[in-house]
Amino acid sequence: MYQTIDFLNQAYKQIKSSLQCQMQIDEFDIIFLGFFLTIIFNFFLNHIRLPRREYNQSYWSFVKSKVFLGLINYCPGVSQFLEKKKVEALKSFSNSLEKQTANKTFKIPENGMGYDKINERLRNWIDRDSKNYNSGKVSGSLYVQNDEKLIEECQEFTKNFIYSNPMHADLWPASRQLEAEVIKITGELFGQDKEGIGMLTTGGTESILLAILAYRNWAESEKGITQPNMVIPETAHAAFYRAGEYFKIEIRVAKVNQKTFTVDLKDLKSHINSNTICIVGSIPNFPYGTKDPIEELAAIAKKKKIGFHVDACLGGFIVAFAKEKGMNYGKFDFTLDGVTSLSCDQHKHGLAPKGASTILFKTRQLRQYAFFSTATWSGGAYAVPTTQGSKSGIGAAGAWFTMLAIGRKKYTELSKSIINATIQLAKQINEIPELEVCGQPNINCVCFKSKININVYSIHQILTQKGWNINTTQNPPGIHISVTHQNIPNLKLYVQDIKEAIQEIKANPSKYKKGGEMGALYGTTQKIPNSKFAGNALKLYLDSVLKL
């Protein structure tokens, strides 16, 4: 240590002597020059925007992406060619949507449209659309069981809250009570015995956004972190990436074990540093339906004194009631020390109408970091708990009615049927020689990949032709289905259709080599070195959806 200090002293004297001899300047000049150079350097850092790497982008990928963008911007004809392709893609998307768009309305009618005509349109839409979502061949999307009485009674109950607004608790106290009771009832399922500390949101994405907003604000206020990051598994929901983009939080992506398809704990720990505000685990994750090691993640968060969010949006209502049948998923809620927030959707396996999810927090203090309030607005004091201001009470009403109407015993039975169907489906797919299920899914989703040289997206192509509406995954290429009460009766047919698809691909290898539209999509996006450029291409579809 002393030798190091002595070396630095000698080096300083040598540099000082050299400068004085060559430039004939004194100590004051050296100090002034250093101060001047520091100001210039600081100005450079604050005003020159250097390109930054993406979340989990390697340096080599970063260099390739910049070269790619340079070719687009500066090579003659490239940008014009791409613009032409964008127009063509937009037209193609629009044409596909146009096939299911009829009787367009472009402006408010002068004298209004008659109720009979409006109801005629409604009947036409329902007749057409119900053939899609009631086919029993859909992954997720529609979770409610085929119980016409429940659906009719829920519609009858919730229609009374269409025009209510929980924001004005003095005018609609019933809506406020419904919302508070939904939070308390849901909290009780996940270990909040004394008090329900949460918020009712429109869906899992809003719940996740509010959780991450709370962590960002907490970390800045309590720990002074101004350049926050969060560490998430590669399989974490896209809403976490969205939160990172919205709230300027660096996303650090932990690898997934390619045997278990759950997060690699060693890799996750390597990403945590002094600016980490939280880590994330899923039960289950969406791509593969596997459960992250929640108890181990909680221990890491507790040791590092950071937040830990459990994403139970997809499987929360399954695992919460599975405990009552003696099925063991370990601890995953607020009974586990280290869990600081949890999100769960009533509108998935809670079987409520769309637009209902809950974000729960361990403490009221943490929840308050997600609230917004201002006392100085010219319009008066203003405070809201979620991203919304005014909203309909129909979401709270639908969730409240459904949970009370179904009851704990029925939820337990329904959860068991989903779990059993999931385990059985995974077993049947694993028995197909050409395929392999990703990990050991045992909650409500199953994803499989190819074991041999068969393009799994070609299987998807054929299944789509057979009327299935299912999801594809990537890294590795796979096909995912979310098990629901709607599709359970058709899961044997699903397995049979998969087997037939494989035989068809083997009989016509050249025809199915590229994997159809999904194969082309993923093949192209993975070849593009710049992920933002690839993402912007996907936004063309959104332009089409919002275009009439």
N, C-alpha and C positions, 0 to 999 in steps of 0.2 A: 504494500500500500504506500509506504513512505518513498520507495523507489519511484513509483508512478508520479507522486506529487513533485519529487525532485526533478524528474524528467520534464514535466510540464513547465516548471519554473525555468529550467534551462532553455527549453524550446521558446518560451515567451521572450526571454532576454535576447536570444539569438535573432528572432524575427524583428524585435524592436530595434536592435543594433543594425541589422541589415537595412531596414526601412529608413532609419535616420541617416545612414551613410549614403544610400542610393538616391533618396528623395529629399533628404535634408528637411525632415518634418519632426516636430516635437510631439510630446505625449498628448497635448490638447488636440493637435491635428489628427492623431490616430483615433482618439475618442470621437471626434467630430465626424471623421470619415466612416467609422463603424456605425455611428448613429444614422448617418445619411444612407448608407447601404442597407441598414435594417429597414428604414422607411420604404425604400424602393422595393426591397424584397417582399415586405408585407403588402404593399400595393399590388404587386404582381400576383401574390397568392389570392387576394380578395377580388381582383378584377379580371384575371385571365382564367377563363373556363377551360380546364384541362379535361379531356375525355375520360370518363369513368367506366370501369368494368361493370358488367351486369352482376346480378346476385351471386351466381355460382359459376361464373365464367372464368376459365383459365386464361393465363396471359397469352398463350398461343391463340386461343379462340378470339381473344380481344384484338390481337394484331390482325387476324384474318378478317374480322368483322369490319375493321377500319379500312382495310384494303378493298373489301367488297363495296363499302359505301363510296370510296374514292372512285372506283370504276363506274358506279352508277352516276355519280355527280359530274364526272369529267370526261368520260368516254363519249365520243360523238354518237348520237342516236340511241344510246342505252336508255336514258330517262324517258325519251319519247316512246320508245318501244314498251317500256314498263307501264307508262301512262295509258297506252292503247290497251294493254292487257288488263289493266285495272277496270277500264270502261267495259271491256268484254266480260270480265268476271262479275261486275255489278249487274250487267244485263242478264247474265246467266242465272244469278241468284234471284233476281226480280222475276224472271220468267217462271222459275220453279214455284215461287210463292203465288204468282198470278193465277196459277191453275186452281188454287183454292180460295180465290177472292172473287166475290160476285156482288152485284148491286151496290156499287161504290157510292158514297155520299161525300161531296167535296165542300159543302157549306150548309149553314143552317137554313132549312126551308122557310120560305116567306111566311106561311101560315101554319107552320108546324106539320108534323107527319101524324096521321091518325093512329090511334092505339091499335087498331086492327092490322094496319100495315106493318107497324113495328113488331107486333107479336108474330106476324107471318114470317118476318125475317128471322126472328128468334127461333121459331120452329125449324126453319130451313137449316140454320146454323147447327142446332142441336142434333138434328137428324144426320147431318154430314159428319160432325165432329165426334159424335158418340161412337161411330164405327171405328174411329182411331183409338180413343182412350178406353173403350169398353171391350176391346178385342181379347183381353187376357194374355196378350203377347207383348206387353210393354214393361220395360225395366223401370222400376220406381214410379215417379210421376204421380200416379193415383194410388194412394195407400189405403184408403178406407175400404172396409170389407163390403161385400155385396149384401147390405142390409138396407133395403128400401125404406123401412119404417124409421130407422135412425136418421137417414139422410133427409127424409121429408120433415121429421120433427125438428131437426137442426135448422133447416131452411126456415121453417115457421117461426122458430124462436129468434134466430138472428136477424130476421127482417125488421124487427122492432128497434134495432140499433143502427140502421143504415145512416140515419141523419144525426146520431148522437156524436158527441165530441168529448172524450175523456180529459182533454186539456182544460175544459171548463167544468171542473169537478163540482162547482156549486150549482150548475144547471143540470148536469147529468150525473148525479151521485151514484146511480145504479151502474153506469159504465165504469166509474172509478172503482167501485167495489168489485165488479167482475174482474177487472185487471189486477187488483191487489190480491184477490183470492186465487187467481191463476198462478201468480208468482209464488204465493205461499204454498199452494198445493204441489206445484212442481218442485219447489225447494225442499219440501218434506221427502220427496222421492230420492233426493240426492244428499241427504245428511244434514239439512238445515232444520233441525227439530224445533228450535226456539223461535226463529224469525226468518221469514223469507226475504233475503236480500238480493234483489234482482230487478230486471226490467223486462217488460213485454215488448217484443219487436215484431217486425213484419216477416222475418225469416232468418235462417242461419247466417247469411252474409251480414246482415245488420248486427246480429248478436256478436259475431266475431269482430266486426269493425269497432264496436263499442268497447269490447274487452281490450283490444290493442290500443285504442285511444286512452283508456284508463291507465294502462301500463306506461304509455309514453308520458302522460301528464304526471303520473306518480313518480316516475324515475327522474324527471326534470325537477320536480318540486322537492322530493325527499333526498335524492342522491346527486343532484346537479348535473345529470347526464343531458348533454345537448346534441350529441351525435349518436342516437340510440341504434341498437340493432336487436333483432330477435332471431332465435335459432329454431328452425322448423324442420321436420322430416320432409324428405322429397315428396312424400305422399300427402302432406297436409293440404287442406282444401285451398282452392285458388283464391278464396276470400282473404287469406293471410297475405298473399302477394298484393292484393288490392289494397289492404290496409297499409302495407309498406309504401305503396305508391301514393296513396292519399295523404298519409301522415309523415312522409319523408323519414321512414325508418328503414335502415339497411336490412335486407333479408339474407340470412346465412343459412344455407341449405345443407342439412345432414343427409348422408347417404342412407340407403335402405339395404338391409341384408338380403341378398338375392336368393336365399334359401327360405327364410322365414317371412320375407316381405314386410318386416317391421323395421323401425328406425335402428340404425347402428349407434349404440350408446357411446362407444368410444369416439366415433367420428363427431357425434353431437357435442360431446364434452370439449373436443378440440376447438370448436368454434366459439365457445363462450369466453368473453373477456370482460373487462371492467365497464364496458358500455352496453352489455347485454341487459335488456329489460325483462325478457321472459323467454320461456321455451314452450313448446307445444307438443301435445300427444293426442291421438285420435282413438275413439272406441266406437265403431271401427273407422279406418280410413276409407275414403270413397273408392280409389282405384282398385284395391285388392280385397277389401272387406276384412282385413286383418287388424288385430288389436295391438296397439303399441304397448310396450312395457310401462304401464302407468305408474306402478309403485316405484320402479327404479328411477323414472323421470322425476317423480315427486321428491325423492331423496336427493337427487342432483340439485333441484331448484331450492330446496331447503338449505342445503350446504352452501350454495352460492348466494343465497339471500336474494333471489330473483323470483319473478312471477312464474306460475305454471298454469297454462290454460288447457283444460280438457275439452276437446271438441267431441261432444256426444250428440251432435245435431242429427246424425243419421241413425245411431243405434241406442240413444239414451233410453227411450221408452221400452226397448227390448231388454237391455241388461238390467234396468232398474227392477222390472218385474220378474226377471229370470231368477233373481235371488230367492223369491218366494217359492220357487219350485226346486230349490236346492242346487241350481246350476251355478258353478263357481267361476266368476270372471275376475276374482281378486278384488281388492279395493280400488275404486276409481273416482270417488266423489269426495265430499267435504269431510267424510269420516277419516280420510287419509291426510295426514299432516304433510303439507307441501303443496296441495291443490289450492289455488287461490281464485280460480274462476272456472266456470263450466257453462257450455252452451248446449241447449237441447230444443229440438223442434217439436211442437205439438202437432204441426201440420204434416209430419211424416208418420211415424208409427204411433203417435198420439192420436192419429186418425181424425184430426180436426180439419176444418176447411182451410184452404191456403191463406197465408198471411199471419201465422202465429208461431212465434219462437220465443224462448226465454234465455236471457243471459243472467247467470247467477254469480255473485261475488262472495268471497269469504267474509269480508268486512264492509261495513257501511262507508268507511273512509275510502276504500278502494273504489267502490261504486260511485262516490261523489266526483271522482276524477274523470268520469265519463259524462257527468251532467254538464249542461250549459246554462249559464245565468248571466244577466247583466242588470245592474241597478241604475244605470245612467242613461239608458235609451230614452229618447224624447217621447216615445209612446208609452212609457211607464216601465215598471219592473217586469222582467221577462225571464222565465226559467222553464226549461223542458228537460226531461230525463233522457230522451233518445234523439235520433237524428231528425225525427219528425216534429212538426209543430202541431197544427190541427190534424186530426185523423178520425176516422170512423171508429165507433166502438164495436164494429162487427167482428173484428179479429179476436178481441177478448171474449165476446159473447160466444163465438163458435168454439173456441178452446174450452171455455167454462162448461158449456152445455155438453160437449162431447165427453170430457173427463168424468163429469158427474153422471151422465147417462150410461156410460159403459161400465164404470166401476172397476174396482181393484181385481176382483175375481175373474172377470171377463178379460181384462187386460193381460192377466197372467196366462190364461189359456191361449189367447191370441199370440202372445210372445213366444210361448212354447212351440206353437205350430210353425211360426216363422223360423225359429232356430232349427227345429227338426228338418224342415224342408231344405234349409240351407246346407246342413251337414250331409243330408242324403244326396242333394244335387252335386256337391263337391265330390262325394264318393263315386257317383256314377260317371262323372266327367273324367276322374282320375283312372277309371277302368278303360277308357278309350286309349288304345296304344299310342296314337299320334299326339295326344294332348297331355298337358300337365297343369293342374290347378296351382295358382300362385299362393304359396304359403298354406296355412290351415284355417280357412275362414269358418267361423262357427257362430256368426251373429245374424247377418241378413244380406250379405253380398257374396258373390262368387265370381272370380276372374280366372280365365285360363289362357295359356300360351301354347305355342306349338313346340313339340319335342323334336320334330324332324323338319325336313325342308318343305314345309307347307306354309304358304303365306296366310297367316291367321285372318288377315283382312279380307281374303277371298271367302273364308267361311262366313264372315260378317256380310259380305255382298250377297251370298246365297240365302242366308237367314233373312235378310231384308226383303228379298224377293218372295220369301215364304210368309211375309207379313209380320215379322218380328221387328220391334222397335227397341233396340238395345244399344249399349255404349261400347266404344272402342277405347283402349288405353295404349300408351306408348312407353318405351323404356322399361321393360320389353313390350313389344307389340302383343296386345291381348284383347279379349272380349269380356266385358263385365255385364252382369245382370244383378239388379237389386231385387230381392225376393219380396213380393207383396201378396196380400190376400187375393188380389186380382189375378196374379199369374201362377199361383201355386197349382191350380188344377191343370195347367198346361206344361208343367216342368218336365214331365215324361216325354211329351211331344217335342219339347225344346231339345232334349238329349237326342232323341231320334232324328230330328232335323239336322243336328250337328253331325251325326254319323253319316247321314245321307250326303251332306255337303262335302265331307271329306272324300267320300267315294266319287262324287262328281268331279272334284278337283283332281283326283288321281287319274280319272279317265280323260280329263281335258287339261293337262298341265299348262299348255301354252296359253289357253284362254284365260286362266286364272293366275297367271304368273305375277301380275302387278298388283292384285288385290283390290281392284275396283276403285271407287272414289276415295275411300278412306286410305287405301294404300298410296294413292297418288298424293293425297293431302299431306300425310305424315312423311312420305318420302321426300316431298318437295321442301317442307318446312325444316326438316332435319338437314337438308343439304345447304340451306341458306345460312351463312355464318352469322348473320346479325339477327338476334332474336327479336329485337324491336321491329325490324323490317318485316319479319315473318308475322309478328303480332298485328301489325298495321294491315297486313293483307287480310287477316281474319275479320278486321273491323268493317271490311266491305260488306260482309254478310249482315252486320248490324244496320248499315245504311239501307240495305234492301228490306229488312224487317220493318223499318220505320217509314218506308216509302210506300205511297199509295199508287 
